[in-house]
Structure formats: C-alpha cells, structure tokens
Amino acid sequence: MQCTKDVVVQVSGGLRHQAAARFIQTANRFESVIRVTYGDNNVNAKSLLGVLSLAIGNGAQVTLTADGPDAEEALADLERDLSEA
C-alpha cells in the first residue's frame, strides 16, 4: 500500500544532526520504502546523507511517501518525529 502525507517540520533547528538521526532511525524500523520530498528534491528517508542534503529548516513543509505493508504506521511515526514534543 502506498501512502502520502504533507507535514510541516516543527523541530527547533530543523531536520539536522540529532533530529535527522532520530528520523532516520524511525524510518529504518519499517519495511516500507519511504521517501522525503522537499522542494524539487526527493530522497530515501533511510539515508542520513540524503536527508541532511535537503537542509530542511523549522517550518518547512515536506511530503512523506511510504510504499509497503506498514506504510500508514511509518508515516504516523515519522510525523511525530517532525514535531517537537
């Protein structure tokens, strides 16, 4: 199953360093293929270098796409990672 969700990043400092590492660790827990789209760029959500290359700042809108048996759960968990607790 394929799912897509638009999310506004609400992490102080954006998706860099520790926030990016946490995001990627979450993505790697799932079997689904997960992509992050920001602007015209689309990268593998399980790749630290790919995610960091997007330079996603706080307040940016990204699109998450997951394709696989656990796609909905993956997007829900990743959306939580993009919102500060």
N, C-alpha and C positions, 0 to 999 in steps of 0.2 A: 504494500500500500504506500502511496506517495502522499505526503502532507507538506503544506507550505504555511509559514506564519511570518507576518511582519512584526518586528519587535523594535522598540525604542530602547537603546542601551542606557541604563541608569546606574552606571558604575563610576564613581569618582575616579577621574584619571583615564577613563575609557577602558577599552579591552587591551590592556598592555600588561606585561610581566605576570604578576600573580593572578590577576583576573583572567588573563588569557590561558595560563596554565590550568586553572580550575575549570574553565570552559572546555578545554581540550580533554582533560581527564574525564569529565562528564560525557563528552561525545564518544570517547573510546569505550565506554561501558556498554554501548549499544551495537547491535549487529547491523543496523541500517546504515546506508551510505548517507552522510549528512554534509550539506554544502552551506556555506555562508556567502551571501551576495551583498556587496556594499558598493554603491555607485555602479560602475561598469565591470567590476571585478567579482569573480566567483571562485572560491577556494574550498578545499576539503577542510571541514570543521575539525578533523582529527589531526591536522598538521599545524604544529606550533609556528613554523616559519610562514606558512600560508596565512594563518590568522593574524600574526603580527604584521605581515606585509600590508594588510588592509589599513592599518593605522586608524582604527575605529575609535572615535572620541565619545565622551559622555554626551548624550542627547542625540546621537546619530541613529538613524533608522536602518536596520539591516533586515534582510529576508533570509529565513532559515528554511531549508528544504531537506526533508528526510524521506528516504525510499527504502522500505523494508518492513519486516514483521513487527518491529517495535517503534515505528516512526512517530506515532502520536505521543507516546511516553517520552521519547527522546526530545521532541520539541518542547514539551512541557517542562522537563528538567533543565534544558538549555535556556529557556526563557527565564526561569528562576535565577540561573547563574548571571544573567544580564541585568538583573535588578538587585540593587544593594539591599541587604537585609536591614 
